[in-house]
Each structure stands twice: as C-alpha cells, then as structure tokens.
Amino acid sequence: MEAIKVTECSQCECKFCDECGDIKGKLCYDCVGWEDEADDESDADVDDWDDGWDDNKPN
C-alpha cells in the first residue's frame, strides 16, 4: 500500500501509515492490540485477590 507519510512504531520499529496504527502514540496496529491486552490482563489479576477470602483465611 502506498502512503504519503509513514511513522515508525516505538515498540517494534515497524513502519505504518495513519490508517494502520496510532500516530500520536507511535504504535502500529499490532502493538496497540498487545498494549490493550496487557491492560486487560493486569486488571483481571488485581480483581482476583479479593475473591475467595473471608477473614484472612482461604475458603
């Protein structure tokens, strides 16, 4: 695909156009997806700490 302007991804150094990633964040489409997935996983881990514990004893 031809593009007038390309940006280099700050994570994987892949070159991408404004339709194929986040120009402001300098992240290609693939790295934007990995970043979102990492955020989802870290939130899930924090929530699990409170599940299944009553009065500091395991159920």
C-alpha positions, -999 to +999 in steps of 0.1 A: +000+000+000+013+035-008+012+062+018+022+098+018+036+097+054+048+067+074+056+065+111+080+041+128+065+021+157+081+029+191+078-008+201+086-030+171+101-004+148+077-014+120+067+014+096+029+022+094+006+048+080-021+068+098-047+042+089-026+013+104-019+025+139-018+053+165+003+081+150+002+102+183+013+072+204+037+060+177+023+024+179+014+002+149-019-017+148-003-049+162+014-032+191-017-012+200-035-045+203-008-060+225-009-030+248-047-032+252-045-069+260-018-063+287-040-038+304-069-062+304-048-090+320-034-067+347-069-056+357-081-092+360-052-102+382-059-074+407-096-083+410-088-120+418-070-111+450-103-104+468-121-134+455-124-164+478-110-150+511-130-144+543-114-131+575-079-136+561-085-174+557-088-193+524-122-208+517 
